[in-house]
């Protein structure tokens, strides 16, 4: 199988514990779950309905505030934002609005109206979304189309350690809705394909991509 990110040949990883197969790319370090194990949309949606995240959850709010702080001072303009993949409760959208920026938000299950059509944004956030995507290239190209020149796309997804033994003990892979896993290098290669540049990363879960 060819890598979904860079089209290089991949190596099969057999996860005997979860009885699943993954494909590892040594070029960009992407790890993809075999599509035979993908959930149906209905099952995926039902699992998301179990999430209980709100403004009353102090730890959840702090995670997002730290995320925003990571790139906030790098924004040349703070007029208009899109939260792509807002989830059942658009907490991040509210925190962006609290900072004085106009916010649109979209989610394929909970806010399916494509409010971003015919719009461009200074910043687009997408938190805990890219690990669910069957075609991240297509999604990032779409977001880039709606990003202003010099605008920023800020992503949050937990990076894997680029080690098979570690991956097979990693809790993040156990979520059945997580089908693709990245490192900063993966996102650097993906960004270049979309006319973007990774300008900042915390090396753990945040990457900031800029449109040059």
URVEN-V648498 format. One record per pair of residues at least 4 apart in sequence whose ideal C-beta (glycine too) atoms are under 8 Angstrom apart, sorted by the first residue. I is the first residue (numbers start at 1). J is the second residue. D is the distance in Angstrom with one decimal. If there is no record, write none. Layout:
I;J;D
I;J;D
This chain:
1;9;7.8
1;10;5.2
1;12;7.9
1;23;5.0
1;32;7.9
2;7;5.0
2;8;6.8
2;9;6.4
2;10;6.8
3;7;5.9
3;8;4.9
3;9;7.6
3;10;5.2
3;23;7.3
3;25;3.8
3;27;6.8
3;28;6.3
3;30;5.6
3;32;7.4
4;30;6.6
4;32;5.6
4;134;8.0
4;135;7.0
4;136;7.1
4;137;7.1
4;180;7.0
5;25;6.8
5;28;4.9
5;30;4.5
5;136;7.0
5;137;6.8
5;186;5.9
5;189;6.1
5;190;5.4
5;193;8.0
6;25;6.5
6;27;5.4
6;28;4.4
6;30;7.4
6;189;5.4
8;25;5.5
8;26;7.5
8;27;4.1
8;28;7.0
10;23;3.9
10;24;5.9
10;25;5.0
10;32;7.4
11;23;7.1
11;24;4.9
11;25;7.8
11;26;6.8
12;21;6.2
12;22;7.6
12;23;6.3
12;24;7.9
13;21;7.1
13;22;4.4
13;23;7.2
13;24;5.2
13;31;7.4
13;164;5.9
13;167;7.3
13;168;7.9
14;21;5.9
15;19;7.1
15;20;4.7
15;21;7.0
15;22;6.3
15;168;5.8
15;173;7.7
17;168;6.4
18;173;7.5
18;174;7.1
20;33;6.4
20;34;6.7
20;37;5.1
21;33;7.6
21;34;4.1
21;36;7.4
21;37;7.5
22;31;5.3
22;32;6.5
22;33;5.7
22;34;6.8
22;167;7.7
23;31;7.1
23;32;4.8
23;34;6.9
24;29;7.8
24;30;7.7
24;31;5.2
24;164;7.2
25;29;6.4
25;30;4.7
25;31;7.6
27;189;7.8
28;185;6.2
28;186;4.8
28;189;4.5
28;190;7.6
29;160;7.7
29;162;5.1
29;182;7.5
29;183;4.4
29;185;5.2
29;186;5.2
30;180;6.7
30;181;7.2
30;182;6.3
30;186;4.8
31;160;6.1
31;167;6.6
31;180;7.1
31;181;4.3
32;179;6.8
32;180;5.1
32;181;7.8
33;37;5.6
33;38;7.2
33;178;7.6
33;179;4.3
33;180;6.9
35;134;7.3
35;179;7.9
37;176;7.7
37;179;7.9
38;134;7.3
38;179;6.2
39;43;4.2
39;44;4.6
39;47;7.5
39;176;5.8
39;177;6.3
40;44;6.8
41;45;6.1
42;46;6.5
43;47;6.7
44;48;6.7
44;132;7.7
44;177;5.4
45;49;6.6
45;109;5.2
46;50;7.6
47;176;7.1
47;177;5.7
48;87;7.1
48;88;6.6
48;109;6.3
48;177;7.4
49;88;6.9
51;87;6.5
51;88;6.2
51;89;7.9
52;57;7.6
53;57;5.7
53;60;4.9
53;87;6.8
53;88;7.8
53;89;5.7
53;91;6.1
54;60;7.3
54;89;5.2
54;91;6.5
55;61;6.2
55;89;7.9
55;91;5.8
55;94;6.4
57;61;6.4
58;62;6.2
59;63;6.5
60;64;6.9
60;91;6.6
61;65;6.2
61;91;6.6
61;95;7.0
62;66;6.2
63;67;6.4
64;68;6.4
64;91;6.2
64;92;5.0
64;95;5.4
64;127;7.2
65;69;6.2
65;95;6.4
66;70;6.6
67;92;7.8
67;125;7.8
67;127;6.6
67;154;7.1
67;156;5.8
67;206;6.2
68;72;5.3
68;92;7.9
68;95;6.4
68;96;7.2
68;99;7.1
70;154;7.6
70;200;7.3
70;202;6.4
70;206;5.5
70;208;7.3
71;75;6.8
71;123;7.8
71;152;6.1
71;154;5.2
71;200;6.4
71;206;7.8
71;208;4.7
72;78;7.9
72;99;7.4
74;152;6.7
74;199;7.3
74;200;6.8
74;208;6.8
75;122;6.3
75;123;5.8
75;152;6.1
76;122;7.5
76;150;5.6
77;122;4.4
77;148;7.4
77;151;7.8
78;99;7.3
78;100;7.0
78;101;5.1
78;122;6.3
78;123;7.5
79;101;6.6
79;102;6.4
79;122;5.6
80;101;6.8
80;102;4.9
80;103;7.9
80;104;7.8
80;119;7.6
80;120;7.7
80;121;5.1
80;122;5.4
81;96;5.0
81;101;4.9
81;102;7.0
81;103;4.9
81;104;7.4
81;121;5.8
81;122;6.6
81;123;4.8
81;124;7.1
81;125;6.8
82;103;7.5
82;104;5.0
82;105;7.1
82;106;6.9
82;115;7.8
82;116;5.3
82;119;7.4
82;121;4.6
82;123;7.7
82;124;4.6
82;125;7.4
82;143;7.9
82;146;6.7
83;90;6.4
83;92;5.2
83;93;4.5
83;96;6.6
83;103;6.3
83;104;7.4
83;105;4.1
83;106;7.4
83;124;7.9
83;125;5.1
83;126;7.7
83;127;8.0
84;105;7.8
84;106;5.5
84;116;7.5
84;124;5.8
84;125;6.9
84;126;4.5
84;129;6.6
84;143;6.2
85;106;7.2
85;107;5.7
85;108;7.7
85;126;5.3
85;127;7.1
85;128;7.4
85;129;3.5
85;132;8.0
86;90;4.1
86;92;6.8
86;93;5.6
86;105;4.0
86;106;6.6
86;107;4.6
86;110;6.8
86;111;5.9
87;91;7.7
87;107;6.0
87;110;6.4
87;128;7.9
88;107;7.7
88;109;7.7
88;110;4.9
90;94;6.3
90;105;4.9
90;107;7.9
90;111;7.3
91;95;6.5
92;96;6.3
92;125;6.0
92;127;6.1
93;97;6.4
93;103;4.8
93;105;4.3
94;98;6.4
95;99;7.0
96;101;5.3
96;103;4.7
96;125;7.3
97;101;6.8
97;102;7.7
97;103;5.0
101;122;7.7
101;123;7.6
104;115;4.5
104;116;6.1
104;119;6.7
104;121;7.7
105;111;5.8
105;115;7.4
106;111;5.5
106;112;7.6
106;113;7.4
106;114;6.5
106;115;5.8
106;116;6.0
107;111;4.4
107;112;7.1
108;112;5.8
111;115;7.7
115;119;7.1
116;121;7.5
116;146;5.0
119;146;6.0
120;146;5.5
120;147;6.6
120;148;4.9
120;151;7.6
121;146;5.9
121;147;6.0
121;148;6.4
121;151;6.2
122;148;5.7
122;151;5.2
122;152;7.4
123;151;6.3
123;152;4.9
123;153;7.6
123;154;6.6
124;143;5.2
124;146;6.9
124;147;5.9
124;151;7.3
124;152;7.5
124;153;4.7
124;154;7.4
125;153;7.8
125;154;5.0
125;155;8.0
125;156;7.9
126;130;6.4
126;143;7.1
126;153;7.0
126;154;7.5
126;155;5.4
126;156;7.4
127;155;7.5
127;156;3.9
127;157;8.0
128;132;8.0
128;156;6.0
128;157;6.5
129;133;7.0
129;155;7.8
129;157;7.4
130;136;5.5
130;139;7.5
130;155;5.8
130;157;4.7
130;180;7.3
130;182;6.9
131;157;4.8
131;158;7.4
131;172;7.7
131;178;4.5
131;179;7.1
131;180;5.9
131;181;6.4
131;182;7.7
132;177;5.5
132;178;6.7
132;179;6.5
132;180;7.9
133;139;5.4
133;179;7.5
133;180;6.2
134;179;6.7
134;180;7.7
135;139;6.5
136;140;5.9
136;180;6.5
136;190;6.3
137;141;6.3
137;190;6.5
137;193;6.3
137;194;7.3
138;142;6.5
139;143;6.5
140;144;6.2
140;153;7.4
140;190;6.1
140;191;7.4
140;193;7.9
140;194;4.7
140;196;7.4
140;209;8.0
141;145;6.8
141;193;7.9
141;194;5.0
142;146;7.2
143;147;6.4
143;153;5.7
144;153;7.3
144;194;4.7
144;195;5.9
144;196;6.1
144;211;6.3
147;151;4.1
147;152;7.8
147;153;6.2
147;211;4.8
148;211;7.3
149;211;5.9
149;212;7.9
150;210;6.6
150;211;6.4
150;212;7.4
151;210;7.2
151;211;5.2
152;199;7.9
152;208;5.8
152;209;6.9
152;210;5.4
152;211;7.8
153;196;6.7
153;208;7.6
153;209;4.4
153;210;7.8
153;211;7.7
154;206;7.0
154;207;7.6
154;208;5.3
154;209;7.7
155;187;6.9
155;206;7.1
155;207;4.9
155;208;7.8
155;209;6.9
156;205;5.4
156;206;5.5
157;181;7.9
157;182;6.0
157;205;6.3
158;172;4.9
158;181;8.0
158;204;7.3
158;205;4.8
159;181;7.8
159;182;6.0
159;183;5.1
159;184;6.4
159;203;7.1
159;204;6.2
159;205;6.2
160;166;7.5
160;167;5.7
160;170;6.5
160;172;7.4
160;181;4.6
160;182;7.2
160;183;6.3
161;166;4.5
161;167;7.1
161;170;7.5
162;183;5.6
163;167;6.4
164;168;6.5
165;169;7.0
166;170;6.1
167;173;6.5
167;181;7.7
168;173;7.9
170;174;7.9
172;178;6.3
172;181;7.3
173;178;6.3
173;181;6.9
182;186;4.0
182;187;5.6
182;190;7.9
183;187;7.5
184;188;6.3
184;198;6.7
184;201;4.7
184;203;6.4
184;207;6.2
185;189;6.6
186;190;6.2
187;191;5.8
187;198;5.7
187;201;7.5
187;207;4.7
187;209;7.2
188;192;6.7
188;198;4.8
189;193;6.8
190;194;6.8
191;196;3.9
191;197;6.0
191;198;5.2
191;209;4.8
192;196;7.1
192;197;7.3
195;211;6.5
195;212;7.2
196;209;4.3
196;210;6.4
196;211;5.8
196;212;7.5
197;209;6.8
197;210;5.5
197;212;5.7
198;207;5.6
198;208;7.0
198;209;5.6
199;208;5.5
199;209;7.1
199;210;4.7
200;206;7.9
200;207;7.4
200;208;4.0
201;206;6.3
201;207;4.6
201;208;6.9
202;206;4.6
